[in-house]
């Protein structure tokens, strides 16, 4: 199964621990794959709590794992990962509730519009930050491209939002 890569916080440190979250303890013992894998440095081991809530966690590696701190590989169903985006950062950032909208496209469009207005972007102006990526996620849902495309753009928006780049992202090269 393919994973969705997500950033759960901003840290330039090297990860020293990989923690796998399994649906059930028996899954880990039977060798089944995890539903999430989180990489963290020693200083940020505590940030994984919300990501592993309700899961049986297993420390897979302790030492230098050769990855950056703060990344999650999420193997859950796309709908579950989208809901996790709303619960973890997009809902709190916008103040919007998915239950108030008729589907993902409507919610993502409203989130984009709410952030655009709040941050003083002109109509049609999206910027190169999280707002632009949320707009692309909404478009993927609206045009039938599906959840996988929306998740790609939401993953990018999540990193930008964590870095405080709501309207303007880092300069991009061609």
NORNORMO-V670362 format. One record per residue. N is the residue number from 0. RES is the residue in one small letter. SS is DSSP state (helix for helix, strand for strand, loop for the rest). OMEGA is omega in degrees with one decimal (NA if undefined). Layout:
BEGIN
n=(N/N)
res=(RES/RES)
ss=(SS/SS)
omega=(OMEGA/OMEGA)
END
This chain:
BEGIN
n=(0/1/2/3/4/5/6/7/8/9/10/11/12/13/14/15/16/17/18/19/20/21/22/23/24/25/26/27/28/29/30/31/32/33/34/35/36/37/38/39/40/41/42/43/44/45/46/47/48/49/50/51/52/53/54/55/56/57/58/59/60/61/62/63/64/65/66/67/68/69/70/71/72/73/74/75/76/77/78/79/80/81/82/83/84/85/86/87/88/89/90/91/92/93/94/95/96/97/98/99/100/101/102/103/104/105/106/107/108/109/110/111/112/113/114/115/116/117/118/119/120/121/122/123/124/125/126/127/128/129/130/131/132/133/134/135/136/137/138/139/140/141/142/143/144/145/146/147/148/149/150/151/152/153/154/155/156/157/158/159/160/161/162/163/164/165/166/167/168/169/170/171/172/173)
res=(x/x/x/x/x/x/x/x/x/x/x/x/x/x/x/x/x/x/x/x/x/x/x/x/x/x/x/x/x/x/x/x/x/x/x/x/x/x/x/x/x/x/x/x/x/x/x/x/x/x/x/x/x/x/x/x/x/x/x/x/x/x/x/x/x/x/x/x/x/x/x/x/x/x/x/x/x/x/x/x/x/x/x/x/x/x/x/x/x/x/x/x/x/x/x/x/x/x/x/x/x/x/x/x/x/x/x/x/x/x/x/x/x/x/x/x/x/x/x/x/x/x/x/x/x/x/x/x/x/x/x/x/x/x/x/x/x/x/x/x/x/x/x/x/x/x/x/x/x/x/x/x/x/x/x/x/x/x/x/x/x/x/x/x/x/x/x/x/x/x/x/x/x/x)
ss=(loop/loop/loop/strand/strand/strand/strand/loop/loop/loop/loop/loop/loop/strand/loop/loop/strand/strand/strand/strand/strand/strand/loop/loop/helix/helix/helix/helix/helix/helix/loop/loop/loop/loop/loop/strand/strand/strand/strand/strand/loop/helix/helix/helix/helix/helix/helix/helix/helix/helix/helix/helix/loop/loop/loop/strand/strand/strand/strand/strand/strand/strand/loop/loop/loop/loop/loop/strand/loop/loop/strand/strand/strand/strand/loop/loop/loop/helix/helix/helix/helix/helix/helix/helix/helix/helix/helix/helix/helix/helix/helix/helix/helix/helix/loop/loop/loop/helix/helix/helix/loop/loop/loop/helix/helix/helix/helix/helix/helix/helix/helix/helix/helix/helix/helix/helix/helix/helix/loop/loop/loop/loop/loop/loop/loop/loop/loop/loop/loop/helix/helix/helix/helix/helix/helix/helix/helix/helix/helix/helix/helix/helix/loop/loop/loop/loop/helix/helix/helix/helix/helix/helix/helix/helix/helix/helix/helix/helix/helix/helix/helix/helix/loop/loop/loop/loop/loop/loop/loop/loop/loop/loop/loop/loop)
omega=(179.1/179.9/172.9/-180.0/-178.4/175.0/-179.1/173.3/-176.8/176.9/178.8/-178.0/176.4/177.8/175.5/-177.3/169.3/179.5/179.0/176.6/-179.6/177.5/-177.7/178.2/-179.1/178.8/180.0/-178.8/-178.1/179.5/176.9/-180.0/178.2/174.9/173.2/171.4/-175.4/175.0/-179.1/171.4/-178.3/-177.5/-174.1/178.2/-176.7/-178.4/-177.1/-177.6/-179.4/-178.8/-177.3/179.4/178.8/179.5/173.1/-175.5/-179.3/174.9/-175.5/-175.4/177.9/-174.7/179.6/-177.5/175.4/178.0/178.6/177.2/169.4/-179.1/178.1/167.0/-173.6/-176.7/-177.6/177.7/-175.8/179.5/178.9/179.8/176.5/179.1/178.6/175.8/-179.0/-176.6/-172.5/-174.1/-173.9/176.0/177.8/-179.2/-175.7/-174.5/-178.5/178.7/-179.5/-178.4/-179.0/-174.2/-179.4/175.2/-175.9/-177.5/-179.9/179.1/-178.2/176.8/178.7/178.9/178.8/-178.3/-179.6/178.9/178.8/-179.4/-177.9/-176.5/171.7/176.2/178.9/177.8/-179.2/178.5/-176.4/-178.0/-178.1/-179.6/-176.3/-178.3/179.4/179.9/176.6/176.8/179.1/176.8/178.3/179.9/177.1/179.1/-177.8/-175.3/176.4/178.0/173.3/-174.3/-177.2/177.3/178.4/179.8/177.2/-177.7/176.9/175.4/177.8/179.4/-179.5/178.3/179.6/179.3/178.6/179.2/177.9/-178.0/-177.3/-178.0/-179.0/177.6/176.9/177.7/-179.5/175.6/178.1/NA)
END
